[in-house]
Every structure is written in structure tokens, then in C-alpha cells.
Amino acid sequence: MGNVNQKWRGLIFDVGDILYDATPWRRWLTNELSTNGIDISYSELVQCWEILLVHVYKGQQEYWSRFRELLSQFGLSDLKIVEIERLAKEKGMELSVNRIPMEGVTETLAKLHDRGVRLGALSDTESDCVAVRKNLAKLGIEQYFHAVVTSKDTGFVKPESDAYLAAIVSLGLEKNECAFVGHDYDELLGAKNIQLNSIAFNYEPNAVADVYIAQFSELLNYC
């Protein structure tokens, strides 16, 4: 258990499902596969997809080639794979245009920033930090982040220890001065494994963390 009595000077945020809802595209894909006779749940799809994405996130494989590999696992024809890939790209563009921060995110980040809390984003993504900053700017929150660290740039993905350590270094703080804000069981466990304080938000039922918050604004109680 971390020290929840101290006021943390730095927060390291996972991006998807913490700063914004990242589920709509994958839910759309689950439904699209269902209409094509593939019996798979949302959680099963996410598990399969995340395994394939590790090498993409590290910059070792191309995103859409891995996507086609995912679809091929379900026995879809080449023509159907091409069709779903086209639809997936269109849906992704549509959702990115309409993406908004989760409730309380903008106001809370602004207040944390005004208090002098150093904020970092730690993203497993096929994009570099420049592209992630652009996406954060579209959300209207980029200006609050002292640092943005991505798997594409570092070659490490959560829950690998070096991913968290890179984010801590980027904030210019000591580990015990920081906390990781996440939702995923494995990623919160990764923080625990290196004795990094952890805060669970929008979290999976079995997630283990030092602090659990129901509202994003509750972060203000710890910084």
C-alpha cells in the first residue's frame, strides 16, 4: 500500500478510458463481427486485440496489418476483411472527431495544474508523443501536461516497469512523489510491482490500487 496521506506532487495518467472514453470503436467492432457471424464478447475481443497490439505499440509492426491478422483469426474471407478494415477506418475517424474528455477531466486538470502538480500522460499507442499531444490538444487539455510519454517512443508498454519509470523521469520527480492513475488490472498491478503509488478510476472490478475514486475530481483530495 502506498502512502495515501501525503500530497503527491506528480500524477501519471493512462490516456484511454481515463481522460476520454476509448471503448466506442471496439464496441462497434464487436457488433460488426457479430453481424458477420462471429460469436465474441467485447472483453474477449479486447483481450485478443491487445495481445496483437503489443508489437504495434512498440513500433515493431504496422497497426492495420495487425488488424487484418486479428480478423483473419475469425476465418473471415479476404474480401470481408478488406470491407471491415475500410469501415473500421471510417468509424475511427468519425469517433476521433467527436471525442470529448470524460466528466470532470478538464476542470480537474486545470486545478491540479494551477496547484503546481506535474501531470504526465503515459500512453500505449502506435503514435509518438507529438501525435498524442495533438490529440490531447483536440480534447482541450494538452496545455496541462508537463510530459507525454508513449510506448512508440520508449519501446516499453505497461505493465513493463520501464514504461512507468520513463514517465517518472519525465516529470523530474522521485517515485514516491508520484502516483499512476489507471483503470486496467494489469497496468495498476504493474505500478504496484515497482512500488509506485496507484489510483484506480473507471476501473475493472478486480483492480488493485492504493486509492479508488468514483469521480475524476476526487484527485484534488490527494494533490
Salt bridges, closest charged atoms under 4 A:
ASP14 OD1 - LYS158 NZ 3.52
ASP14 OD2 - HIS183 NE2 3.48
ASP17 OD2 - HIS183 NE2 3.99
GLU50 OE2 - ARG26 NH2 2.64
GLU69 OE1 - ARG66 NH1 2.76
GLU83 OE1 - LYS80 NZ 3.05
GLU85 OE2 - ARG68 NH1 2.99
GLU85 OE2 - LYS89 NZ 3.14
GLU90 OE2 - ARG86 NH1 3.20
GLU94 OE2 - LYS91 NZ 3.40
ASP114 OD1 - HIS113 ND1 3.97
ASP124 OD2 - LYS158 NZ 3.56
GLU142 OE2 - ARG133 NH1 2.58
GLU160 OE2 - LYS58 NZ 2.98
GLU177 OE2 - ARG9 NH1 2.61
GLU187 OE1 - LYS158 NZ 3.90
